[in-house]
């Protein structure tokens, strides 16, 4: 129940930010989503070496968040796990990440980056229009001043990730093309 309340508060804050058009910061809302995804995703056994390993949020290429994401997760925990934010030039080190963000600046490399990250236990999040079609798990999209999410459940299952039904109820579910 506390997690649902937390998610509802996050979404309320996102909607409030979107209602104040001049103060809307797309990447502040996306950073809040990345932080909260960790509360609603269950990683497969063996993802973490021990119960206190941090949840690694990695950003491939250009960092559109500036210091927003780091500031948002600083001092926060999910269970006994703190957060660590890492910047990656490519996906060579992505196997140590639990959440991998691929920004729109990397749109030309998105397919190749996703192909390189086939490891179980990595939640891929992006913002290109075709992110889930290319093999990503969660994509952000703007709907006016609101940030919406789209989830590909099949890709999440292949990555051995369990996404809470509470999060799925707030998302558009990606439909695979035949």
Backbone bond lengths (Angstrom), bond angles and torsions (degrees), N, CA, C in turn:
res aa  C-N    CA-C-N  psi(-1)  N-CA   C-N-CA  omega(-1)  CA-C   N-CA-C  phi
1 X - - - 1.447 - - 1.534 110.06 -
2 X 1.347 115.76 -39.76 1.465 119.20 179.58 1.525 110.90 -63.26
3 X 1.321 116.52 -36.36 1.469 119.62 178.86 1.526 110.86 -66.61
4 X 1.334 116.22 -41.36 1.453 119.63 178.82 1.518 110.07 -63.00
5 X 1.319 116.68 -42.48 1.456 120.87 177.98 1.523 110.31 -61.64
6 X 1.332 116.58 -41.99 1.464 121.19 178.35 1.522 110.96 -61.22
7 X 1.340 116.41 -43.81 1.454 120.10 179.78 1.525 110.86 -65.96
8 X 1.326 116.50 -41.71 1.457 119.81 178.55 1.521 111.35 -63.82
9 X 1.337 116.81 -38.99 1.464 120.01 176.54 1.524 110.91 -63.80
10 X 1.336 116.34 -40.46 1.464 120.77 177.60 1.521 110.52 -60.76
11 X 1.324 115.58 -47.35 1.453 118.84 -178.80 1.522 110.97 -67.03
12 X 1.322 116.72 -36.14 1.464 119.99 176.08 1.517 110.79 -62.26
13 X 1.326 115.80 -42.05 1.463 119.96 177.95 1.522 110.53 -64.93
14 X 1.334 116.08 -39.19 1.470 119.71 178.82 1.520 110.36 -64.12
15 X 1.334 116.19 -42.80 1.457 119.30 178.92 1.518 110.90 -66.83
16 X 1.334 116.42 -37.66 1.461 119.74 178.54 1.529 110.14 -65.14
17 X 1.330 115.94 -41.39 1.461 119.25 177.09 1.531 110.33 -61.52
18 X 1.334 115.81 -39.63 1.457 117.79 -178.20 1.523 111.77 -71.81
19 X 1.328 117.31 -25.83 1.464 120.18 178.83 1.526 111.32 -72.67
20 X 1.319 116.53 -24.08 1.462 121.68 179.35 1.526 107.38 -100.18
21 X 1.301 117.21 75.95 1.462 122.32 -171.27 1.527 114.28 -47.44
22 X 1.350 120.63 -46.34 1.454 118.50 -178.29 1.535 113.05 -64.98
23 X 1.343 117.35 -28.54 1.455 120.23 -176.58 1.523 112.14 -92.87
24 X 1.324 118.34 -3.07 1.460 122.06 -176.83 1.520 110.16 -63.00
25 X 1.306 115.85 125.26 1.454 121.89 176.02 1.523 107.05 -123.32
26 X 1.308 115.72 101.22 1.459 122.45 -177.13 1.523 111.76 -51.71
27 X 1.321 117.24 -42.63 1.453 119.40 -175.40 1.521 112.74 -79.34
28 X 1.291 118.58 -19.47 1.465 120.50 171.42 1.534 108.87 -69.30
29 X 1.317 116.92 -42.26 1.469 121.42 178.04 1.533 109.83 -65.97
30 X 1.323 117.68 -44.16 1.463 120.84 179.71 1.527 110.90 -64.74
31 X 1.325 117.91 -37.52 1.467 121.26 176.50 1.529 110.08 -62.72
32 X 1.320 116.89 -40.94 1.469 120.32 178.44 1.528 110.24 -63.70
33 X 1.322 116.79 -39.45 1.458 119.54 176.43 1.525 110.50 -62.46
34 X 1.336 118.18 -47.34 1.465 120.57 -178.98 1.527 111.10 -57.46
35 X 1.314 116.15 -44.14 1.471 120.58 177.36 1.527 110.16 -59.93
36 X 1.321 117.12 -47.80 1.456 120.88 -176.04 1.525 113.90 -73.63
37 X 1.325 118.25 -24.30 1.462 119.17 175.55 1.526 110.07 -56.47
38 X 1.318 117.02 -36.41 1.465 120.82 -178.58 1.525 112.05 -60.88
39 X 1.303 117.56 -25.22 1.466 121.62 179.58 1.522 112.01 -80.21
40 X 1.334 117.26 -19.38 1.457 120.93 -172.37 1.525 113.62 -118.93
41 X 1.328 115.86 14.69 1.467 120.52 177.93 1.527 107.60 -123.71
42 X 1.319 114.60 137.67 1.462 120.54 176.04 1.524 107.59 -110.18
43 X 1.346 115.82 121.41 1.462 121.43 -178.48 1.520 109.98 -87.35
44 X 1.336 117.04 153.86 1.475 119.80 -178.72 1.529 111.67 -70.70
45 X 1.336 116.23 156.18 1.463 119.89 176.44 1.532 110.01 -55.48
46 X 1.307 115.94 142.60 1.457 120.67 179.36 1.512 114.01 90.23
47 X 1.333 118.02 -6.18 1.460 120.62 178.67 1.520 110.28 -64.35
48 X 1.317 115.48 -40.44 1.463 121.57 -179.71 1.523 108.68 -109.60
49 X 1.331 116.77 142.28 1.462 120.71 178.57 1.526 111.25 -70.19
50 X 1.343 116.61 -35.14 1.462 119.55 177.32 1.525 110.19 -148.02
51 X 1.315 116.46 176.23 1.466 121.27 -171.51 1.524 114.28 -73.75
52 X 1.322 117.65 -7.64 1.467 119.30 -179.86 1.531 112.87 -114.64
53 X 1.341 117.04 4.15 1.466 118.79 175.91 1.525 109.03 -58.13
54 X 1.331 117.55 141.39 1.469 119.36 -179.30 1.525 112.25 -72.15
55 X 1.315 114.84 159.14 1.460 122.01 170.64 1.524 105.53 -84.80
56 X 1.313 115.61 115.90 1.468 120.82 -177.24 1.525 109.86 -90.53
57 X 1.317 115.59 118.89 1.460 121.48 172.23 1.520 105.90 -102.90
58 X 1.319 116.08 116.74 1.462 120.91 -176.80 1.520 110.18 -112.17
59 X 1.313 114.78 144.22 1.456 122.26 178.63 1.517 107.02 -118.89
60 X 1.331 116.24 123.04 1.461 120.42 179.23 1.522 108.96 -89.82
61 X 1.333 115.74 130.56 1.462 120.74 176.19 1.513 112.78 74.99
62 X 1.312 115.11 -140.90 1.465 121.80 -176.16 1.528 110.57 -63.78
63 X 1.331 116.67 137.95 1.462 122.76 -179.88 1.530 110.17 -95.69
64 X 1.343 118.15 102.23 1.462 119.70 -179.16 1.534 113.10 -78.21
65 X 1.340 117.41 -8.64 1.464 121.57 -176.15 1.521 113.63 -85.63
66 X 1.338 117.03 -17.09 1.458 118.63 -172.10 1.522 107.71 60.79
67 X 1.327 117.47 -130.95 1.466 120.61 178.88 1.536 111.97 -96.05
68 X 1.330 117.70 0.77 1.467 121.87 -175.28 1.524 112.81 -57.13
69 X 1.323 117.81 -48.94 1.460 121.14 -177.29 1.523 110.84 -64.93
70 X 1.328 116.88 -46.68 1.466 119.92 179.44 1.522 111.19 -60.15
71 X 1.325 116.80 -43.59 1.461 120.34 179.15 1.527 111.49 -64.32
72 X 1.323 116.37 -37.45 1.457 120.47 -177.74 1.525 112.19 -66.25
73 X 1.324 118.06 -39.58 1.467 120.64 -175.94 1.533 113.46 -92.27
74 X 1.314 116.43 -9.72 1.465 119.83 -178.03 1.530 110.31 -59.16
75 X 1.333 115.12 124.84 1.456 121.27 178.39 1.519 114.38 79.40
76 X 1.332 117.84 -3.12 1.467 121.02 -179.65 1.524 109.53 -90.59
77 X 1.341 115.10 153.04 1.461 121.38 178.02 1.517 110.02 -139.45
78 X 1.307 114.58 153.38 1.456 122.39 167.06 1.519 104.13 -117.92
79 X 1.318 115.91 110.20 1.464 119.88 -171.46 1.518 108.19 65.15
80 X 1.323 116.61 -126.58 1.468 121.29 178.29 1.522 112.30 -95.78
81 X 1.312 116.75 5.23 1.464 120.37 -175.02 1.520 112.26 -98.67
82 X 1.316 114.94 123.45 1.467 121.38 172.62 1.533 106.96 -81.61
83 X 1.302 116.79 -175.66 1.462 122.08 178.82 1.516 109.88 -117.20
84 X 1.317 115.03 150.13 1.457 121.89 171.21 1.527 106.83 -133.35
85 X 1.313 116.49 136.20 1.465 121.62 177.45 1.516 107.32 -110.90
86 X 1.334 115.92 128.22 1.461 121.32 -179.70 1.516 109.93 -127.73
87 X 1.314 115.68 144.05 1.462 121.99 174.29 1.528 107.60 -101.36
88 X 1.327 116.43 131.64 1.459 121.70 -179.51 1.523 109.69 -119.46
89 X 1.320 116.21 139.42 1.459 119.75 175.13 1.529 110.27 -76.24
90 X 1.332 116.33 -33.02 1.464 121.79 177.54 1.528 108.03 -149.18
91 X 1.308 116.76 -168.74 1.469 119.55 -174.63 1.532 113.47 -94.85
92 X 1.314 118.34 13.07 1.464 120.52 -179.63 1.539 111.86 -57.84
93 X 1.330 116.67 -37.64 1.470 120.48 -178.69 1.530 112.33 -97.70
94 X 1.310 118.57 7.66 1.465 122.28 -173.12 1.521 113.88 -66.26
95 X 1.322 117.74 -20.38 1.465 119.53 -178.95 1.529 111.69 -65.21
96 X 1.324 117.65 -17.82 1.462 120.89 178.30 1.525 111.84 -92.57
97 X 1.329 117.17 1.14 1.469 121.81 -179.28 1.519 109.48 -95.74
98 X 1.326 115.64 146.94 1.455 119.34 172.21 1.535 110.30 -97.82
99 X 1.323 116.94 -33.31 1.457 122.19 176.47 1.525 107.11 -124.73
100 X 1.324 116.67 123.86 1.458 121.72 -178.88 1.516 108.63 -118.63
101 X 1.332 116.54 115.51 1.463 122.16 179.82 1.523 109.56 -99.09
102 X 1.345 115.18 127.60 1.456 121.58 176.36 1.518 106.48 -116.95
103 X 1.322 116.39 109.33 1.459 121.95 -175.44 1.516 113.69 -77.46
104 X 1.318 114.98 170.23 1.463 120.89 -177.71 1.522 112.37 -65.09
105 X 1.335 117.82 -24.33 1.462 120.40 178.31 1.534 111.35 -64.61
106 X 1.327 116.33 -17.78 1.465 121.57 -178.84 1.529 111.89 -100.53
107 X 1.333 117.99 17.51 1.456 120.87 -172.80 1.531 113.54 -56.97
108 X 1.318 117.73 -33.02 1.467 119.37 179.71 1.526 111.91 -69.60
109 X 1.338 116.22 -27.24 1.473 120.83 -177.96 1.529 113.17 -101.38
110 X 1.329 118.10 2.39 1.464 120.51 -172.68 1.518 112.42 -56.07
111 X 1.311 117.61 -49.78 1.478 120.05 -178.49 1.533 110.42 -58.61
112 X 1.328 117.39 -47.33 1.463 120.73 -179.07 1.527 111.32 -65.06
113 X 1.322 117.04 -39.49 1.463 120.14 178.94 1.527 110.86 -64.20
114 X 1.329 116.55 -43.11 1.465 119.51 179.36 1.523 111.73 -67.76
115 X 1.326 117.22 -35.63 1.467 120.39 176.94 1.533 110.57 -63.00
116 X 1.309 116.35 -34.23 1.467 120.67 -178.68 1.529 112.36 -75.60
117 X 1.333 117.28 -15.97 1.470 121.38 -177.74 1.517 108.94 -113.39
118 X 1.287 116.28 77.90 1.459 120.83 178.08 1.533 110.35 -106.31
119 X 1.318 116.35 12.70 1.456 121.17 -177.03 1.524 111.38 -70.86
120 X 1.318 117.45 138.52 1.458 118.59 170.88 1.531 109.26 -62.73
121 X 1.303 116.06 145.79 1.457 119.61 174.43 1.514 115.45 91.01
122 X 1.331 118.97 6.93 1.459 120.68 177.71 1.531 108.29 -112.16
123 X 1.318 116.03 115.72 1.461 122.38 176.88 1.524 107.62 -85.45
124 X 1.325 116.39 110.41 1.463 120.35 -179.40 1.527 109.08 -91.46
125 X 1.332 115.19 131.69 1.459 122.42 -178.01 1.526 107.17 -131.15
126 X 1.322 116.11 133.76 1.457 119.56 -179.81 1.511 111.68 -145.84
127 X 1.331 113.97 -177.14 1.460 117.91 -176.93 1.517 113.46 -136.09
128 X 1.326 117.30 11.04 1.466 118.22 175.18 1.527 108.72 -81.31
129 X 1.323 116.27 152.84 1.465 120.77 -175.98 1.517 113.33 -57.66
130 X 1.318 117.53 -34.39 1.460 120.77 -176.49 1.527 112.87 -104.71
131 X 1.311 117.81 23.85 1.465 121.73 -173.66 1.530 112.35 -57.42
132 X 1.315 118.04 -47.56 1.467 119.19 -178.98 1.530 111.13 -71.73
133 X 1.317 117.76 -31.69 1.466 121.12 177.03 1.527 109.95 -64.29
134 X 1.328 116.54 -35.66 1.467 121.45 -179.28 1.525 113.15 -79.04
135 X 1.340 117.28 -7.35 1.464 119.93 177.66 1.509 114.75 116.42
136 X 1.325 118.60 8.13 1.464 121.20 175.75 1.519 110.71 -80.51
137 X 1.319 116.85 162.36 1.463 120.97 -176.35 1.524 112.00 -94.05
138 X 1.331 117.86 -48.07 1.464 120.75 -179.71 1.524 108.70 -126.78
139 X 1.330 115.28 133.02 1.458 118.58 175.54 1.520 109.63 -122.30
140 X 1.318 114.23 144.44 1.454 121.79 173.41 1.519 107.80 -94.06
141 X 1.317 115.79 145.45 1.457 119.64 170.93 1.521 107.80 -145.38
142 X 1.302 115.36 149.40 1.459 120.25 178.02 1.517 108.89 -91.43
143 X 1.309 114.89 134.90 1.458 122.70 175.08 1.517 105.11 -123.67
144 X 1.342 115.83 89.51 1.461 119.59 -169.47 1.518 107.05 65.30
145 X 1.317 117.59 -129.96 1.465 119.44 178.78 1.534 113.18 -89.84
146 X 1.317 118.25 9.90 1.466 121.36 -179.07 1.516 110.86 -102.21
147 X 1.326 115.16 147.02 1.454 121.64 174.20 1.531 106.75 -99.50
148 X 1.328 115.85 123.91 1.462 122.25 178.67 1.521 108.42 -113.25
149 X 1.337 115.83 161.04 1.460 119.63 177.54 1.523 110.31 -123.59
150 X 1.318 113.66 149.33 1.460 122.49 176.26 1.520 106.31 -127.15
151 X 1.332 117.03 133.73 1.462 121.47 -175.92 1.526 109.64 -121.41
152 X 1.324 115.38 133.76 1.459 121.06 172.94 1.526 106.97 -100.92
153 X 1.318 115.46 100.48 1.471 121.09 -176.26 1.524 112.12 -64.46
154 X 1.336 117.57 -37.71 1.464 120.40 -178.33 1.525 111.12 -64.54
155 X 1.312 116.59 -42.46 1.466 119.89 178.47 1.526 110.09 -66.44
156 X 1.331 117.46 -38.05 1.469 120.95 176.65 1.528 110.29 -61.57
157 X 1.318 116.97 -42.62 1.465 120.69 179.10 1.520 111.18 -63.83
158 X 1.342 117.12 -40.39 1.474 120.02 177.76 1.524 110.88 -63.53
159 X 1.328 116.77 -30.91 1.468 121.11 178.29 1.529 111.08 -84.33
160 X 1.339 116.50 3.94 1.472 123.28 178.71 1.522 112.59 64.24
161 X 1.335 115.90 30.07 1.460 121.91 178.16 1.518 109.29 -103.09
162 X 1.331 115.63 137.90 1.464 120.86 175.05 1.519 107.45 -108.10
163 X 1.318 115.16 119.14 1.460 120.96 179.91 1.522 107.71 -100.74
164 X 1.309 116.00 129.12 1.454 122.42 -177.84 1.523 111.65 -56.72
165 X 1.322 115.48 142.05 1.465 120.15 176.78 1.521 110.85 -62.45
166 X 1.313 117.20 -25.89 1.471 120.49 177.96 1.529 110.57 -65.14
167 X 1.321 116.56 -42.17 1.459 120.01 177.09 1.530 110.29 -70.48
168 X 1.319 116.67 -41.83 1.462 120.21 -179.77 1.529 111.75 -61.97
169 X 1.328 116.83 -31.92 1.465 119.31 -179.28 1.522 112.22 -68.01
170 X 1.320 117.39 -19.07 1.460 121.77 179.64 1.519 113.12 -97.01
171 X 1.328 115.84 -4.21 1.465 120.69 -173.63 1.522 111.21 -108.33
172 X 1.319 113.89 157.84 1.461 120.16 166.00 1.524 105.16 -81.03
173 X 1.310 117.09 135.35 1.460 120.70 -179.63 1.524 108.27 -95.35
174 X 1.337 115.24 125.05 1.472 120.74 -178.92 1.521 109.73 -66.88
175 X 1.287 115.84 137.28 1.459 122.07 176.75 1.513 107.55 -105.64
176 X 1.323 115.69 127.70 1.461 120.05 178.84 1.525 109.52 -76.06
177 X 1.317 113.78 139.84 1.463 118.99 178.03 1.522 107.91 -83.97
178 X 1.350 116.51 142.58 1.481 119.88 -178.66 1.507 113.32 -64.90
